[in-house]
Amino acid sequence: MAGTVYFGLSLSGAIISDNPFLYMVLSALMEVPAYTLTIPLVRRLGSKGPLSSFFLTSGVVLLALAFTPSGQ
């Protein structure tokens, strides 16, 4: 399920920017914290807490996008 959402958001990049180079840079910047913070967080806190909090945060942000004006 998480993989489907990840790839769905990745493939809908035209919504973020019409410039494909800017979109690729933004995508890369989003990946950096995911790759650098995952292992330390799981070692320190276990997997259940961070996973639940990141899913909850992602859900809140995606719901907030529905209420964001289209010009923003």
Phi, psi and omega per residue, in radians:
M1 nan -0.816 -3.119
A2 -1.132 -0.640 3.115
G3 -1.137 -0.659 3.118
T4 -1.120 -0.768 3.120
V5 -1.142 -0.734 -3.140
Y6 -1.032 -0.880 -3.099
F7 -1.244 -0.548 3.072
G8 -1.119 -0.743 3.092
L9 -1.217 -0.613 3.123
S10 -1.161 -0.674 -3.100
L11 -1.394 -0.239 3.118
S12 -1.666 0.580 -3.083
G13 -1.201 -0.343 3.128
A14 -1.117 -0.394 3.107
I15 -1.242 -0.609 -3.104
I16 -1.252 -0.828 -3.088
S17 -2.686 2.498 3.063
D18 -1.353 -0.364 3.132
N19 -1.467 1.981 -3.096
P20 -1.140 -0.492 3.138
F21 -1.246 -0.719 3.080
L22 -1.123 -0.706 3.111
Y23 -1.086 -0.713 3.135
M24 -1.164 -0.663 3.100
V25 -1.144 -0.764 3.119
L26 -1.117 -0.673 3.097
S27 -1.124 -0.731 3.124
A28 -1.136 -0.690 3.117
L29 -1.151 -0.541 3.086
M30 -1.264 -0.501 -3.104
E31 -1.349 -0.490 -3.058
V32 -1.017 -0.903 3.118
P33 -1.138 -0.546 3.139
A34 -1.116 -0.710 -3.121
Y35 -1.383 -0.554 -3.060
T36 -1.556 -0.418 -3.073
L37 -1.766 -0.239 -3.034
T38 -1.116 -0.930 -3.070
I39 -1.131 -0.809 3.096
P40 -1.071 -0.665 3.127
L41 -1.162 -0.742 -3.127
V42 -1.189 -0.660 3.113
R43 -1.167 -0.659 -3.062
R44 -1.454 -0.698 -3.003
L45 -1.957 -0.103 -3.013
G46 1.477 3.131 -3.056
S47 -1.666 -0.476 -3.022
K48 -1.198 -0.789 -3.104
G49 -1.134 -0.968 3.128
P50 -1.078 -0.678 -3.141
L51 -1.093 -0.791 3.125
S52 -1.109 -0.742 -3.108
S53 -1.208 -0.658 3.120
F54 -1.217 -0.667 3.072
F55 -1.129 -0.722 3.123
L56 -1.125 -0.776 3.111
T57 -1.090 -0.753 3.125
S58 -1.096 -0.733 3.121
G59 -1.110 -0.720 3.130
V60 -1.144 -0.732 -3.141
V61 -1.153 -0.729 3.127
L62 -1.153 -0.639 3.065
L63 -1.200 -0.621 3.115
A64 -1.157 -0.524 3.108
L65 -1.104 -0.520 3.123
A66 -1.148 -0.466 -3.105
F67 -1.782 0.094 3.113
T68 -1.468 2.309 3.109
P69 -1.046 2.566 -3.032
S70 -1.180 -0.363 3.128
G71 -1.395 -0.144 -3.075
Q72 -1.549 nan nan
